[in-house]
């Protein structure tokens, strides 16, 4: 059994960073979340932080989260800083790189046990500008009489 510990996971690619505002996930949990992407050679190192999985591009990924509120009902916050430790508020685009601070602890409930890792802070060392998926949209459909024309909107 390992002790409770705070550690820094260095030099990972940051994807789908929901670190400024918690969001309700598909399972109904209100939480902060980020995906860490890394090469296969780091699989053993990263598996201590949670369940890793293969990505279509050949890399591996691990999602880290933190509940929106702690056990006492107080709102949680993820600290986000740049390479010089200045507070950041810019959106973090997929493919940004950085370091992530986590807190890990062992748990044992009703005969089941495991290790849980909680997201504490993110340091962005190379920011990729965040652009929401506004580039994917419907085409304009123009209906004139019996003829339907699709005007490509690029």
C-alpha positions as CSV (number, residue, x, y, z in Angstrom):
1,X,0.0,0.0,0.0
2,X,1.4,3.4,-1.0
3,X,1.1,6.5,1.1
4,X,-1.2,9.4,0.2
5,X,1.0,11.5,-2.1
6,X,1.0,14.6,-4.3
7,X,3.0,14.3,-7.5
8,X,3.7,16.1,-10.7
9,X,3.2,14.3,-14.0
10,X,5.6,16.0,-16.4
11,X,5.6,16.6,-20.2
12,X,2.2,15.4,-21.3
13,X,-0.1,16.5,-24.1
14,X,-3.3,18.1,-22.7
15,X,-6.6,17.4,-24.4
16,X,-10.3,18.2,-23.7
17,X,-9.3,20.4,-20.7
18,X,-12.4,21.2,-18.6
19,X,-10.4,22.9,-15.8
20,X,-11.9,26.4,-15.4
21,X,-15.6,25.3,-14.9
22,X,-16.8,21.9,-13.9
23,X,-19.2,20.0,-16.2
24,X,-21.7,17.3,-15.7
25,X,-20.4,14.1,-17.4
26,X,-22.6,11.5,-19.1
27,X,-22.8,9.6,-15.7
28,X,-24.3,12.7,-13.9
29,X,-21.2,13.6,-12.0
30,X,-20.3,17.4,-11.8
31,X,-16.5,17.4,-12.2
32,X,-13.4,18.9,-13.7
33,X,-11.7,16.7,-16.3
34,X,-8.6,16.6,-18.5
35,X,-7.2,14.0,-20.8
36,X,-3.4,13.4,-20.7
37,X,-1.9,11.9,-23.9
38,X,1.6,10.3,-23.9
39,X,3.6,7.7,-25.8
40,X,3.4,3.9,-25.1
41,X,6.8,4.0,-23.5
42,X,5.2,5.8,-20.5
43,X,2.4,3.2,-20.0
44,X,3.8,1.6,-16.9
45,X,4.6,5.0,-15.3
46,X,1.1,6.4,-16.0
47,X,-0.9,3.3,-15.0
48,X,-0.3,4.2,-11.3
49,X,-2.6,7.2,-11.9
50,X,-5.6,5.4,-13.3
51,X,-6.9,3.4,-16.2
52,X,-4.9,4.0,-19.4
53,X,-6.2,3.3,-22.9
54,X,-4.9,3.3,-26.5
55,X,-5.7,6.1,-28.8
56,X,-6.3,5.7,-32.6
57,X,-3.0,7.7,-33.2
58,X,-0.9,5.0,-31.5
59,X,-0.4,7.0,-28.3
60,X,-2.0,6.3,-24.9
61,X,-4.4,8.4,-22.8
62,X,-5.4,8.8,-19.2
63,X,-8.3,10.9,-17.9
64,X,-8.0,12.7,-14.6
65,X,-10.9,14.4,-12.8
66,X,-11.9,16.2,-9.7
67,X,-15.4,16.5,-8.2
68,X,-16.9,20.0,-8.4
69,X,-17.4,20.0,-4.7
70,X,-15.4,18.3,-1.9
71,X,-16.9,16.0,0.8
72,X,-17.8,19.1,2.9
73,X,-19.8,20.6,0.0
74,X,-17.2,23.3,-0.7
75,X,-16.6,24.3,-4.4
76,X,-13.3,22.9,-5.8
77,X,-11.0,24.9,-8.1
78,X,-8.3,23.7,-10.4
79,X,-5.2,25.9,-10.3
80,X,-4.1,26.7,-13.9
81,X,-0.7,28.4,-14.6
82,X,1.6,29.1,-17.5
83,X,5.3,28.1,-17.7
84,X,6.2,31.0,-15.4
85,X,3.5,30.1,-12.8
86,X,1.3,33.1,-13.8
87,X,-2.4,32.3,-13.4
88,X,-4.1,31.5,-16.7
89,X,-7.6,32.0,-17.9
90,X,-7.2,31.3,-21.6
91,X,-8.9,28.2,-23.0
92,X,-6.5,25.3,-23.3
93,X,-6.6,23.8,-26.9
94,X,-6.1,20.2,-27.6
95,X,-2.4,19.4,-28.2
96,X,-1.2,21.9,-25.7
97,X,1.6,20.5,-23.5
98,X,2.3,20.8,-19.8
99,X,2.6,19.3,-16.4
100,X,-0.2,18.2,-14.1
101,X,-0.2,18.1,-10.3
102,X,-2.2,15.2,-8.8
103,X,-3.1,13.8,-5.4
104,X,-3.3,10.1,-5.0
105,X,-4.7,8.0,-2.2
106,X,-5.8,4.4,-1.4
107,X,-9.5,3.8,-0.7
108,X,-11.3,0.8,0.8
109,X,-15.1,0.7,0.8
110,X,-17.4,-2.3,1.4
111,X,-14.6,-4.8,0.8
112,X,-13.5,-3.2,-2.5
113,X,-10.3,-1.2,-2.6
114,X,-8.1,0.7,-5.1
115,X,-6.1,3.8,-5.6
116,X,-7.7,7.2,-6.7
117,X,-5.9,10.1,-8.3
118,X,-7.4,13.6,-8.2
119,X,-6.5,16.5,-10.5
120,X,-5.1,19.5,-8.5
121,X,-3.4,21.8,-10.9
122,X,-2.3,22.2,-14.5
123,X,0.8,24.0,-15.8
124,X,0.6,24.8,-19.5
125,X,4.2,24.9,-21.0
126,X,3.1,25.2,-24.6
127,X,-0.4,26.6,-25.2
128,X,-2.3,25.7,-28.4
129,X,-5.1,28.2,-28.9
130,X,-8.5,26.9,-28.0
131,X,-10.9,26.9,-30.9
132,X,-14.4,25.4,-30.3
133,X,-15.5,23.1,-33.0
134,X,-17.3,25.9,-34.8
135,X,-15.8,24.7,-38.1
136,X,-18.3,21.8,-38.3
137,X,-21.7,23.1,-39.2
138,X,-24.6,22.2,-41.5
139,X,-24.6,23.4,-45.1
140,X,-27.2,26.0,-46.1
141,X,-30.1,24.3,-47.8
142,X,-32.0,26.5,-50.2
143,X,-35.4,25.3,-51.3
144,X,-36.8,26.8,-54.5
145,X,-39.9,25.2,-55.8
146,X,-39.3,21.5,-56.4
147,X,-35.5,21.9,-56.6
148,X,-33.4,21.6,-53.4
149,X,-29.9,23.0,-53.7
150,X,-27.2,22.7,-51.2
151,X,-25.0,25.7,-50.9
152,X,-21.7,24.6,-49.4
153,X,-20.8,27.0,-46.5
154,X,-17.0,27.0,-46.2
